[in-house]
Amino acid sequence: MDWSDVVLKIPTRYAETACAIAQLLAPGGIYIEDYSDLTTEAPKIAHIDLIDEALLAKDRAHVLVHLYVAPAENPAEAVSFLQSRLDAAGVPHTISLENVRELDWATAWKQYYHPTKVGERLVVRPTWEAYAPAEDEVVIDLDPGMAFGTGTHETTRLCMQLLEGCVDGNTTMLDVGTGSGILAIAALKLGAAGVTACDIDSTAVRVAAENAALNGVEEKIHILCGDLAQQVQGRFDVVCANIVADIIIRLAPDVPRFLKPDGVFLASGIIDEREQDVRDALAGIGLEVTDVRRQGGWVALACRFAGKAGA
């Protein structure tokens, strides 16, 4: 059954007035596309250094306000009401109409997710997709959810590639900022003996636990909610931080007390412009870079202690 998507395009400075008018026809809420402060606010909210080119290309001089008209209602009446109110308020505008199938809202996004091979062996598979793995492949079942990390972003892919080279049956790992839990799950499915994972976001902790159960590794993972690694005890063969450059630099002084003397520190989520800053911070605690992976402007580093850890 088709709904009508009524889309208002208005100059950014009139957004508040237009939204108030649209809200009169949509008591359940409206959907706003406003990219005017993208470059200043996105890094604060999402803690990201690099913004996707498709987002940067968005029109930042105008706001799009969407409201949805039910199939039993007449969209022409909504358009007429909006036009008269916006004209009376002196708001420049254009109005367009699109049909939206109700079923599409729940399922259309699935078309963008398919089994993805992210390294030599690791494959990430959405649960609704069939996949026949090759003999040496390791499959992680993971659905896109509310926590970051589905294996499609370069930062996650690069870190998973590094994991393939440093995990065996005796490996213990600390995953700082676990997100969806994908890196912890990857390590366990590659054969790691156990993983401790932590995240400051309680939603991420819940989703990571659900994903671990989905992959049958919940008995080997211990998930904590807290700031960085404040609640963690012990030392690990691998410490993994797929976050952003600033937080990796902030975390660096704590790495020696969590990493075994012969262990590996994996740092990802670093834009290429910040690589040297991260390298300098890691060198300052005695870590030397042993492997580098780069893709799409992102960098992942594998490091080992030049001397003994835990000093």
C-alpha positions as CSV (number, residue, x, y, z in Angstrom):
1,M,0.0,0.0,0.0
2,D,1.5,3.4,-1.1
3,W,2.0,6.3,1.3
4,S,2.7,9.8,0.0
5,D,6.0,11.5,0.9
6,V,5.4,15.2,0.8
7,V,8.8,17.0,0.6
8,L,9.3,20.7,1.4
9,K,12.5,22.4,0.2
10,I,13.1,25.6,2.0
11,P,16.1,27.9,2.6
12,T,17.9,26.9,5.8
13,R,17.0,30.2,7.6
14,Y,13.3,29.4,7.4
15,A,13.6,25.8,8.7
16,E,12.1,26.4,12.1
17,T,9.0,28.1,10.7
18,A,8.5,25.5,8.0
19,C,8.9,22.6,10.4
20,A,6.3,24.1,12.8
21,I,3.9,24.3,9.9
22,A,4.6,20.8,8.7
23,Q,4.1,19.5,12.2
24,L,0.5,20.6,12.1
25,L,-0.2,17.9,9.5
26,A,2.1,15.2,11.0
27,P,1.5,14.9,14.8
28,G,3.5,11.6,14.7
29,G,6.6,13.5,13.6
30,I,8.4,14.7,10.5
31,Y,11.8,13.8,9.0
32,I,14.3,16.7,8.4
33,E,17.3,16.7,6.1
34,D,19.5,19.6,7.2
35,Y,23.2,19.5,6.2
36,S,23.9,23.2,6.9
37,D,26.3,22.5,9.9
38,L,27.6,19.2,8.7
39,T,31.3,20.0,8.8
40,T,31.2,21.6,12.3
41,E,28.7,19.3,14.1
42,A,29.3,15.8,12.6
43,P,32.8,15.4,14.2
44,K,31.4,16.4,17.6
45,I,28.4,14.0,17.5
46,A,29.8,11.0,15.7
47,H,33.5,11.5,16.8
48,I,34.7,11.1,13.2
49,D,37.5,12.8,11.4
50,L,36.6,12.2,7.8
51,I,33.1,12.9,6.3
52,D,31.8,10.9,3.3
53,E,32.1,12.7,0.0
54,A,28.4,12.0,-0.8
55,L,27.4,13.9,2.4
56,L,29.8,16.8,1.6
57,A,28.0,17.1,-1.8
58,K,24.6,17.7,-0.1
59,D,22.9,21.1,-0.5
60,R,23.7,23.0,2.7
61,A,21.7,26.1,1.7
62,H,18.3,24.4,1.9
63,V,16.5,22.0,4.3
64,L,14.2,19.2,3.2
65,V,11.2,18.5,5.4
66,H,9.4,15.1,4.8
67,L,6.0,14.3,6.1
68,Y,4.1,11.1,5.2
69,V,0.4,11.0,4.2
70,A,-1.5,7.7,4.8
71,P,-3.0,5.9,1.8
72,A,-6.5,6.7,3.0
73,E,-5.8,10.5,3.0
74,N,-5.6,12.9,0.1
75,P,-2.0,14.3,-0.4
76,A,-3.3,17.2,-2.5
77,E,-5.1,18.6,0.6
78,A,-1.8,18.4,2.5
79,V,0.0,20.2,-0.3
80,S,-2.7,22.9,-0.5
81,F,-2.5,23.5,3.3
82,L,1.2,23.7,3.3
83,Q,1.4,26.1,0.3
84,S,-1.1,28.5,1.9
85,R,0.5,28.5,5.3
86,L,4.1,28.8,3.9
87,D,3.0,31.7,1.6
88,A,1.3,33.5,4.5
89,A,4.5,33.1,6.6
90,G,6.6,34.4,3.7
91,V,8.6,31.2,3.5
92,P,10.1,30.5,0.0
93,H,9.5,26.9,-0.9
94,T,9.0,24.1,-3.4
95,I,6.9,21.1,-2.7
96,S,7.2,17.6,-4.3
97,L,5.4,14.3,-3.9
98,E,6.7,10.8,-4.0
99,N,5.1,7.4,-3.5
100,V,6.6,5.2,-0.8
101,R,5.6,1.5,-0.3
102,E,5.1,0.8,3.4
103,L,6.9,-2.5,3.0
104,D,10.0,-0.8,1.6
105,W,10.5,1.1,4.9
106,A,11.2,-2.1,6.7
107,T,13.1,-4.1,4.1
108,A,14.5,-1.9,1.3
109,W,17.8,-1.3,3.2
110,K,18.6,-5.0,3.0
111,Q,19.5,-4.7,-0.6
112,Y,22.7,-2.9,0.3
113,Y,24.1,-5.7,2.5
114,H,25.6,-8.9,1.1
115,P,28.2,-11.4,2.2
116,T,31.5,-9.6,2.1
117,K,35.0,-11.0,2.2
118,V,37.1,-8.7,4.3
119,G,40.5,-10.5,4.4
120,E,42.2,-13.7,3.3
121,R,39.7,-15.8,5.3
122,L,37.1,-13.7,7.1
123,V,33.7,-13.2,5.5
124,V,30.8,-11.2,7.0
125,R,27.4,-12.5,6.1
126,P,24.0,-10.9,6.8
127,T,21.7,-13.5,8.3
128,W,19.1,-13.3,5.5
129,E,21.7,-14.1,2.8
130,A,22.8,-17.7,1.9
131,Y,26.5,-18.2,1.6
132,A,28.6,-21.4,0.9
133,P,32.1,-20.7,2.4
134,A,35.3,-22.1,1.0
135,E,37.2,-24.6,3.0
136,D,39.5,-22.1,4.7
137,E,36.9,-19.3,5.1
138,V,35.6,-18.1,8.5
139,V,32.1,-16.7,8.4
140,I,30.7,-14.1,10.8
141,D,27.0,-13.7,10.9
142,L,26.1,-10.1,11.5
143,D,23.2,-7.9,10.7
144,P,23.4,-4.1,10.5
145,G,22.2,-2.6,13.8
146,M,22.5,0.3,16.2
147,A,26.2,-0.3,17.0
148,F,29.1,0.6,14.6
149,G,30.8,-2.2,12.8
150,T,29.4,-4.4,10.0
151,G,32.7,-5.1,8.2
152,T,31.8,-2.8,5.3
153,H,33.8,0.3,6.5
154,E,37.5,0.5,5.7
155,T,38.5,0.9,9.4
156,T,36.9,-2.4,10.4
157,R,38.1,-4.2,7.3
158,L,41.7,-3.1,7.8
159,C,41.6,-4.2,11.4
160,M,40.2,-7.6,10.6
161,Q,42.9,-8.1,8.0
162,L,45.5,-7.4,10.7
163,L,43.8,-9.8,13.1
164,E,44.2,-12.7,10.6
165,G,47.9,-12.5,11.1
166,C,48.1,-12.3,14.8
167,V,45.5,-14.7,16.3
168,D,45.9,-18.3,17.1
169,G,44.5,-20.9,19.5
170,N,46.3,-19.4,22.5
171,T,45.5,-15.7,21.9
172,T,43.8,-13.5,24.4
173,M,42.5,-10.2,23.2
174,L,41.2,-6.9,24.6
175,D,38.8,-5.1,22.2
176,V,38.5,-1.4,23.3
177,G,35.4,0.3,21.8
178,T,33.9,-2.9,20.6
179,G,30.8,-1.5,18.9
180,S,29.0,-4.3,17.3
181,G,31.5,-6.8,18.6
182,I,32.7,-7.7,15.1
183,L,36.4,-7.7,15.9
184,A,36.0,-9.7,19.1
185,I,33.9,-12.2,17.2
186,A,36.4,-12.3,14.4
187,A,39.2,-13.1,16.8
188,L,37.2,-15.9,18.5
189,K,36.2,-17.4,15.2
190,L,39.8,-17.3,14.1
191,G,40.5,-19.5,17.1
192,A,41.4,-17.0,20.0
193,A,41.1,-18.5,23.4
194,G,39.2,-15.6,24.9
195,V,38.3,-11.9,24.4
196,T,37.5,-9.1,26.8
197,A,35.5,-6.3,25.1
198,C,34.5,-2.9,26.4
199,D,32.5,0.0,25.1
200,I,31.2,3.2,26.7
201,D,27.9,2.8,24.9
202,S,25.4,0.5,26.7
203,T,23.6,-0.1,23.4
204,A,26.9,-1.3,21.8
205,V,27.4,-3.7,24.8
206,R,24.0,-5.2,24.4
207,V,24.4,-5.5,20.6
208,A,27.8,-7.1,20.9
209,A,26.5,-9.7,23.3
210,E,23.6,-10.5,20.9
211,N,26.0,-10.8,18.0
212,A,28.4,-13.0,20.0
213,A,25.4,-15.4,20.8
214,L,24.4,-15.3,17.1
215,N,27.9,-16.6,16.3
216,G,28.1,-19.1,19.1
217,V,31.1,-17.5,20.8
218,E,29.3,-16.0,23.9
219,E,31.1,-18.4,26.3
220,K,34.5,-17.0,25.3
221,I,33.7,-13.3,25.5
222,H,33.5,-11.0,28.5
223,I,31.8,-7.7,27.7
224,L,32.1,-4.6,29.9
225,C,30.4,-1.2,29.8
226,G,32.8,1.7,30.7
227,D,35.1,4.4,29.5
228,L,37.9,3.0,27.5
229,A,39.5,0.2,29.5
230,Q,39.1,1.4,33.1
231,Q,37.3,-1.7,34.3
232,V,39.7,-4.2,32.7
233,Q,42.2,-6.3,34.6
234,G,45.1,-8.4,33.3
235,R,47.3,-8.4,30.2
236,F,46.5,-9.6,26.7
237,D,48.3,-11.0,23.6
238,V,46.4,-8.5,21.4
239,V,44.9,-5.2,22.3
240,C,42.7,-3.7,19.6
241,A,41.3,-0.2,19.3
242,N,39.2,0.6,16.3
243,I,38.1,4.1,17.3
244,V,39.5,7.5,16.1
245,A,42.9,9.1,16.2
246,D,42.3,11.3,19.2
247,I,41.0,8.5,21.4
248,I,43.8,6.2,20.4
249,I,46.3,8.9,21.4
250,R,44.4,9.3,24.7
251,L,44.4,5.6,25.2
252,A,48.1,5.2,24.4
253,P,49.5,5.7,28.0
254,D,47.3,2.9,29.2
255,V,48.4,0.3,26.6
256,P,51.5,-0.9,28.5
257,R,49.5,-2.2,31.5
258,F,47.2,-4.2,29.3
259,L,49.6,-5.6,26.6
260,K,52.0,-8.5,27.2
261,P,55.7,-7.8,26.5
262,D,55.5,-9.8,23.2
263,G,51.9,-8.7,22.4
264,V,50.4,-6.7,19.5
265,F,48.6,-3.5,19.6
266,L,46.2,-2.9,16.7
267,A,45.1,0.7,16.1
268,S,42.5,1.6,13.4
269,G,40.0,4.3,12.6
270,I,42.9,6.7,11.8
271,I,42.5,9.1,8.8
272,D,45.7,9.4,6.8
273,E,46.2,13.0,7.9
274,R,46.4,11.9,11.5
275,E,48.7,8.8,11.0
276,Q,51.9,10.6,12.1
277,D,50.2,12.0,15.3
278,V,49.2,8.4,16.3
279,R,52.6,7.0,15.4
280,D,54.3,9.7,17.6
281,A,52.0,8.8,20.5
282,L,52.7,5.1,20.2
283,A,56.4,5.7,19.8
284,G,56.3,7.6,23.0
285,I,55.2,4.5,25.0
286,G,57.8,2.3,23.3
287,L,55.7,0.8,20.5
288,E,57.1,0.4,17.0
289,V,54.9,-0.1,13.9
290,T,55.4,-3.6,12.3
291,D,52.5,-3.6,9.8
292,V,50.4,-0.9,8.1
293,R,47.2,-1.3,6.0
294,R,45.7,1.6,4.1
295,Q,42.4,2.0,2.2
296,G,40.2,4.9,1.2
297,G,42.1,7.5,3.2
298,W,42.1,5.3,6.4
299,V,45.0,3.7,8.1
300,A,45.4,0.7,10.5
301,L,48.6,0.0,12.4
302,A,50.0,-3.1,14.0
303,C,52.6,-2.4,16.7
304,R,54.9,-4.3,19.1
305,F,56.9,-3.1,22.0
306,A,60.6,-2.5,21.3
307,G,61.4,-3.3,24.9
308,K,59.3,-4.7,27.7
309,A,55.7,-3.6,28.4
310,G,54.2,-2.7,31.7
311,A,57.0,-0.4,32.9
